[in-house]
């Protein structure tokens, strides 16, 4: 399961503030191991990228926060993720680190698989039968107590 440098695009942050440049550009390689493929999310506390693990040859999630960010929360997230390893529904921890520009954690990428939406006929709305017809259906039912 899956738990060419291009200029970074500008995008509004989640708080609706001014535009900012992404922390990592596409194709950037972190610690000679994780190559950024694309940005998949971001918000007030950092950005999440899909990256390729050049050692394990699998896609991973790479979460980063700026080293200049006033409130550093990634260190706490790493501690919690490490503590929860081996539990159900928890991403596999792969690595973490920091440099002068950003802090990062690498974890298993959770792939969304679209599930078919069941559409049974009995869930489609239709007007109820008249009162007399409902009574008739109940009386004709072989499992009805009156037929027992």
For each residue, the residues with C-beta under 8 A, 3 or more apart:
1: 108 111
2: 58 59 60 108 109 110 111
3: 61 91 92 107 108 109 110
4: 26 27
5: 25 26 27 28
6: 25 26 27
7: 25
8: 21 22 24 25
9: 22
10: 19 20 21
11: 19 20 22 42
12: 16 17 18 19
13: 16 17 18 19 20 42 43 44
14: 42 43 44
15: 44
16: 12 13
17: 12 13
18: 12 13
19: 10 11 12 13
20: 10 11 13
21: 8 10
22: 8 9 11 25 39 42 47
23: 46 47 64 65 66 101 102
24: 8 28 30 36 39 47 49 62 64 102
25: 5 6 7 8 22 28 36
26: 4 5 6 36 37 38 39
27: 4 5 6 35 36
28: 5 24 25 35 36
29: 32 33 34 35 36 54
30: 24 33 34 35 36 51 62 97 104 106
31: 34 95 97
32: 29 54
33: 29 30 53 54 55 95
34: 29 30 31 51 52 53 54 60 62 95 106
35: 27 28 29 30 51 52 54
36: 24 25 26 27 28 29 30 39 49 50 51 62
37: 26 49 50 51 52 59
38: 26 49 50
39: 22 24 26 36 42 47 48 49
40: 48 49 50 61
41: 47 48
42: 11 13 14 22 39 46 47 48
43: 13 14 46
44: 13 14 15
45: 65 69 71 73 74
46: 23 42 43 63 64 65 66 69 73 74
47: 22 23 24 39 41 42 63 64 65
48: 39 40 41 42 61 62 63 64
49: 24 36 37 38 39 40 61 62 63 64
50: 36 37 38 40 59 60 61 62 109
51: 30 34 35 36 37 59 60 61 62 106
52: 34 35 37 57 58 59 60
53: 33 34 56 57 58 59 60 94 106
54: 29 32 33 34 35 57
55: 33
56: 53 60 94
57: 52 53 54
58: 2 52 53 109
59: 2 37 50 51 52 53 109
60: 2 34 50 51 52 53 56 94 106 107 108 109
61: 3 40 48 49 50 51 91 106 107 108 109 110
62: 24 30 34 36 48 49 50 51 104 105 106
63: 46 47 48 49 74 77 104 105 106 107
64: 23 24 46 47 48 49 74 102 103 104
65: 23 45 46 47 69 72 73 74 102 103 104
66: 23 46 69 101 102
67: 98 99 100 101 102 103
68:
69: 45 46 65 66 72
70:
71: 45
72: 65 69 75 103
73: 45 46 65 76 77
74: 45 46 63 64 65 77 78 96 103 104 105
75: 72 78 79 103
76: 73 79 80
77: 63 73 74 80 81 105
78: 74 75 81 82 93 96 105
79: 75 76 82 83
80: 76 77 83 84
81: 77 78 84 85 90 91 93 105 107
82: 78 79 85 93
83: 79 80
84: 80 81 87 90
85: 81 82 90 92 93
86: 90
87: 84 90
88:
89:
90: 81 84 85 86 87
91: 3 61 81 107 108 110
92: 3 85 107 108
93: 78 81 82 85 96 105 106 107
94: 53 56 60 106 107 108
95: 31 33 34 105 106
96: 74 78 93 103 104 105 106
97: 30 31 103 104
98: 67 102 103 104
99: 67 102
100: 67
101: 23 66 67
102: 23 24 64 65 66 67 98 99
103: 64 65 67 72 74 75 96 97 98
104: 30 62 63 64 65 74 96 97 98
105: 62 63 74 77 78 81 93 95 96
106: 30 34 51 53 60 61 62 63 93 94 95 96
107: 3 60 61 63 81 91 92 93 94
108: 1 2 3 60 61 91 92 94
109: 2 3 50 58 59 60 61
110: 2 3 61 91
111: 1 2
112:
113:
114:
115:
116:
117:
118:
119: 123 124
120: 123
121: 124
122:
123: 119 120
124: 119 121
125:
126:
127:
128: 134
129: 133 134 137
130: 133 134
131: 134 135
132: 135 136
133: 129 130 136 137
134: 128 129 130 131 137 138
135: 131 132 138 139
136: 132 133 139 140
137: 129 133 134 140 141
138: 134 135 141 144
139: 135 136 144 146
140: 136 137 144
141: 137 138 144 147
142: 147
143: 147 148
144: 138 139 140 141 147 148
145: 148
146: 139
147: 141 142 143 144
148: 143 144 145
